[in-house]
Amino acid sequence: MNRSAKTVNIVLGGVMAALVFAVTCISVPNGLGGYTHLGDAMVVLALMMLGKKIGAAAAGIGAMLSDIILGYAMWAPFSLIAKAAMVAVIGILLDRGGSRLWWLLSVVIGFLVETAIYSGAAYFLEGGIGGSIAEATGMIVQGILGIVVGGLATAAVSKTALGKRMVYHIGSLNDRTSREH
């Protein structure tokens, strides 16, 4: 990768981190002690645009910063880990498959990994199994929103000039040329 391409990837990584941050900050309390947002849709878009390495960094940093700003600083390290892990898992799975169904399965598995991390953290931060169950419940709703809106956002962006820069494309994953090293 030449210097210009590296610079573009760094800039796009920063833009996607900012987008994850901003969309996550537009949130509503979910009644379970946390908040629900569409930031996970932007996490999916970050993966599809940037690949698993830069996408994981952008997703984790954006989510972590939103926790700090929204008053959930104790969750910030877990958000960094959960979002980065989710993106890495989805990316690893997408590298092995190529259909729309495989994309959906990969994203669902990524969200389950994210939910497991947050639920484990809730066990310690929110007081045991009750906190874990409440966290998982909120994450299921957020995951469904993230999958639907993230898929729609990815499909929309893929039809623009930015679509040429995407690392992954829904439904044509075997035909893509990965720019990741």
N, C-alpha and C positions, 0 to 999 in steps of 0.2 A: 504494500500500500504506500503510495507516495505521500509526500508532506501535505499537499493540498487536500487529498482525501482524508487524511487523519484530522486535519483542521475542521473539515466539514463534519466529520463524525463527532468530534468534540462539541462543536457548536450545536448540532442536532441533539446530542445527548443532554446538553444544558437546556435546550428548548423543551425537550420532552420531560425533563425533571421539573421544569417550571410548570408545564401543563399538568402533570400528575399532581403537583402541589396545589395549583389553583383550583382544579376541578375537585380535589379532595376537600379543600377548604369550603366549598359550596356543599354544605352537609346539613343533615337534620338529625337531631337526637333520635335514637331508635327505641328508647324506653328501657333498654337493657344495660344502661350505664355507658354506652358508647354512641357512635354516630354512624349513619348510613350516607353514602356518597357514591358518585360515579367515577371516582378516581381509579378504581380497578379497570374500568373501560380504557382509561388512558394508559394504564399499565400494560394491557394487552396490545394497545396500539404502539407503545414504546418497543415492545418485543418485536412486533411485526415490522416496524420501521428500521430498528437498529440492530436486531439480532440479540442473542442471549447475553453477550458480555456487556455491551454498552447499554442495552435495554435494562438489564438487571441493575446496573449502577444508577441509571436515570430513575427507574421505578422506586428503588430503595431510598434514594436521597430525597426525591420529591415527597414520598409518603412520610418519611422521618421528619422532614421540616414541617409538614402540615400538622403532625401530632404536637410538635413543640409550639407552634403558633396557636393551635386550638385549645391548648391547656392540658394536653395528655402527654406531657414530656416523659412520664414513666414508660409509656408505650413506644417511644421513638426508636430505641434499639431493636425492639421486636418488629416494628414496621420495616425497618431497614432490612432485617434478616428475612422476614416473611415475604416481602415483595420481591426481593432479589432471588430468593429460593423459588418462588412461584415462576418467575420469568425463566430462570435456568432450567427448571423441570420441563416447562412447556417447550422451550427451545430444543432441549435434548430429544424430547419425544417427536417434535416436528421434523427433526433431522432424520427420523426413521420412517416417516409415513408421508402419504401424499394425497389424501382425499379430504373432502369437507367433513366427513364423519370422523376421520382421524384427527383433524384440527379440533373439532368439538370435544372429542375424548381427551385430547392432550390438554386443552384448556380446563376442562372439568377436573382432571387429575391435578393440574397446577393449583386450582382453587382449593382442592381438598388438602394439598400440602400447606397452603397458606392458612387455611382454617385450623389445621392441626397445630401449627406453630402458635397462632393466636390463642387457641383454646388451652394449650399447654402453658402459655404465659398467664392467661387468666386464672388458671388454677392457683398460681402463686400471688398474682397481683390483686385478684378479686375475691379470694377466700374460698378456695376449694372447688369441689366438683360443680357446685351451683354456678360459680363464675364461669367455669369452662362450658357448661351447657348453654348459658345465656350468650356467651361469646359465639359459640358455634351456630346458634339460632340466628343471630344477627348476620353472621358471615354467609349463611346460606342465601339470604335475601340479597345481600350485596354481591355475592358471586353470580347469581342469576342475572342481576342487572349488568354486572361487568361483562359477562359472556355475550349477552344480547347487544348491548350498546357498543362494546368493544368490537364485536364482529361487524356491526353496521358501520362503525367509524373506519375500520380497516378496509371494508369493501368500498366505502366512499373515497377514502384517500387513494386507494389503488387505481382509481379512475382519473386521478389528477396527475400533474407532472411529477409530484412527489412519489407517485406509485412506482416510477422507475428506480427509485432509491431503496425501495422496500427489500428487506432481506427475505421475508416470507410472504407468500400470497395464499390466501384461502383457496383451497380447491385445486391448486396447481403446484403443490409443494415439490413434487418430483421434477418439475420443469424449471425450477428456479436455479439461479446461480448464486450461491452464497458468497458474500463479500467478507465473511468472518474468517479469521485465521486462528 
